[in-house]
């Protein structure tokens, strides 16, 4: 049985003013998004105050981090931030965590950029130490945990602890990254499902995918022409088949996302804020399909 869709927008642009930020968050709610998210990169919104303001400006959407760089955070201090933000948002917080991957940001912040294995170790310790803050209390419900990544150790950690597992659609080695083909992403999802079985989960996690581009067009090939030089190791056919690209007519994109959910289980989809408006009609189309309209 497939899970119902959820849609999120990741707000990369910092607020210009408080009113502008509130207006953007309200617009996301009007367009049908289920979550307003913020990242954890230097030069982008500070996560927790931005989420409190987003919750105050809206009535329905949930708010979350997508995703916190665990390397930036002391687990005990992060637990305080999570508990306070969950309370101030009326229990609408969803916490996303990852290992972090941008060396330059660590250098700018004066925080050591650990080797990959040590970054995963720190993420695991953070998850364990956050258990109390996430479980909530009689006044605040449990805060769902999202863990993002593609490597085996991170996916095993997600299989044991996360309510949502997020796949980036890419892999990073040092300061460079490569895009996962549809077949490679399917392989990562299959590996994750195996880790869930090992963990003995009674209920599978919700699966999230970040859509890196949303382009509503009649000419799919022309729309990805500028993307091809960025991925010279892929053919045009492979690029057009990339799950992280939502390219085509509104109905065509919706149909591809339905097929992606059926094939790989991605029911929770995130777009970047510059695609918020363009993706709105796709949300409406998918909602209509789910209602049988």
N, C-alpha and C positions, 0 to 999 in steps of 0.2 A: 504494500500500500504506500503510495507516494504521500509525502508531507505537503501541506499547503505552502504556497509561496510566502516569503517575507522579503521585503525590499528595504535597502538602507542606502543612505547617501553619506559619503565620507567627506567632511568639510575641511578641505586643505587650506583654504584662504583664511587668514586671521581676520577677526572682526575689525571693521573700520571704526564703527561706533557701536554702542550697545543697541541702539534702535535698528541699525542695519543688520546686526547679528540676529536679533529677534525676528526681523522680517524674513530673513533667509530661512530660519527654522520653521516659521509659520508656513512659508511657501512650500517647504518640503512636506509638511503635514497635509496641506491642501492638495498636493499632487498625488497623495496616496502612499507615501513612504511610511514604513512601519518603525524605522529607527533613524535617528540623527546621530552620526558617529563623528569622532575626531581622532586624528592620528597622534603620533608622539614623535615628531621631528622638530628640530630647531627651525625657527622661522615660521612655524605653523601654530595654530591655536594651542594655548596651554590647556591640557585635557580637562581637568576637573572643574575649574571655574566656568569654562565654556559649556560643559554639560549641565551644570546647575542652571545657567542662564537659558539654555535650550529648553530644559524642562519647564522652567517658569513661563516661557513664551508660548508653550503649546499645551494641548490637553490630552492628546492620545498617544503620540509617538513615544517610544522608548529611546533611551540615550545610551551611548556606549563608547568605548575606546577601541580603535581599530588601527593598529594594536599598540598597546604600551610596549616600549622597549624595556624589558626587564632589567637590562644592564644599567639603565638610568636610575633605578629605584632600589632603595633599601627596603627589604620586605616588611619590616615592622612599621616604617613610616608610610609605606604604600597601604598597609592594612588600615591605618588611620584615615587616609584619603578615601579609601573605598567605603568604609563604614559611614563616614560623614556624608559623602556624596550620595550613597544609597538612601540615607535618611532624608536629605534635602531634596531629592528628586521623587520622593514618595514611592520608593521601591521600583523605579523605572530603569535603574541602571543595569547594564550588561557589560561585564568586564572582559576585554580582549587583551591577551598577552602574547608576546613573541620574544625571540632571543635578541632582536636587534641585528642590523646588518650593515649599517653605514659607519665605516671607520672614521670618516672626516668629522662626523658629529661628535663622536666620543673625544676626538682630539680637541675640538673646539670647546667642549664642555670640561675638559680636563679629567675625563673618566677613562680608565684603562679599557682598551678594546681587547677583550679576551679571545683566545683561540676558540674555534667553533665548539669543541667539546666542553670547554669550561663555561661558555655562554649557555649551553643546554643545561649544565649542572646548576647554574645560577637560576635559570628559569624553573627547574624542578624544585629547588629550595623555596623559591618565591611562591609557587603553587601550594606547596605544603604549608608554608607559614600563613598563607591567606585563608586557609580553610575556615577558621573561626569567623573572620570578617565576612566571608561569602555566605555563610549559612543563615545569617540574619537572626532576628529575634521575634518576640511577640508583636512588635510594632512595625518591623520592616521585613518583607519577604526575602527569600533566598536570592542572591545575585547570581544569575547564570554566568558561567565561565566559558569564554571562547579562547582556544589556543590555535595560533596560526603558524604554519610551517609545512615543509614538504619532506624533511629528512626522517629517517626511521625512528630515531630517538624522540624527536618532538612528536611524531604521530603516535608513538607508543604512550607518551605522557598524556596526550589528548585522549587517547582511548581509555585511559584509566580515570581521568579527572574531569574532562570537559563536557559540557552540554552541547557545545558547538565546536566543530573542527573546521578551520578556514584554510583553504588552499590558495596560494598566491598565483599559481600558473607560471611560475618561473623558479629558477634556482640561481643562487649567488655563490661565486667563488672569488674570494678577495673583494676587490672593488668592482667587479664586472658581473653581469647577470645574463642568463640566456632564458629564452621562452620555452616552456614545455609544449610539445605538440599534443594534439588531442589524444594520441595513443599513449604518450608518456604520462599525461595527467590521469588517464584511465588506469594506468599501472600503479600510480601513487594511491589512487582511491582504493584499488583492489588490495594493496598492501595494508592500507589503513583498516579496511574491513577485517582483514586477518588479525590485526592487532586488537580490534574490538572483540573478536572471538576469543583470543588469548586472555583478554581481561575479564571475560565472562559477563559482559554487559547484558542486562536484561532488555535495555532499550537503546537502539543505536543513536548516535549523536546526529544533530542537525548538521548538514554540510553547507558551508559557505564558499562562494567564489567571488573574487573581485573582478568585475568587468572593467578592463583598463580603458576601453574606448567604446563609445556609443555613437554610431553614425547612422542616422535615418536617411536612406537613399534608395534610388531605383537601380543604381549602378554600383554593385558591391566591389567589383574589381577596381574601378577608378577610385573608390573611397579608400582603399588600402594601399594605393600606389606609393604614397609617401612613407608607409610603414615598411615596405619591402627592403629598402636599403638598411634598415635597422636590424633586420634578421636575415642576413645573406645566406644563412645555412638552411633556410626554409624555402620551399617553392611557393608560388602564388596560391596553388591549391591548398597547401598546408596552412598558409596564413588565413585564407578564407574559412578554414575549418577550425581555427583556434577558438577554444571555448572562452577565452578572455576578451574576444572581440565580438561586440553586438552590432553587426553591420547589415543593413538591408531595410526593407520597408518595415513599418510598425508591425504588421501582421507576420511578416517573415521573421523578424527578430523574436516575436512572441512564440511562434511555432518552434524555432530553434531552441529556445529556452525550455519549452515544454519537453522537447525531445532530450535535451541535456539532463533535465530532472529525471526522466524515465530511465535514461541510460546509466547515469552516474550518481544520481541522488542529490544534485545541487538544487535545493529548494530555497535557500537564503542567498540572495544576490545583492551585491554592493556595487554602486557606481561612484565615481568621483564627482565632486561638486560642479565641475564644468559641464557635466552631462546631466545634471539634475533635471533641467527642463526637457531635454530631448528624450529622456527615458520615461517621463511622465505618461505620454500616450501608450507606451508599452505596458506600463503598470495597469492602466485602464483596460487595455485589450486583454491582458491575462486575468484580471479580476472578472471581466465579463465572461471569459471562457469558463472560469471556475464556477460562476453562477449559472452557466448554461444560456447566457444571453446571446 
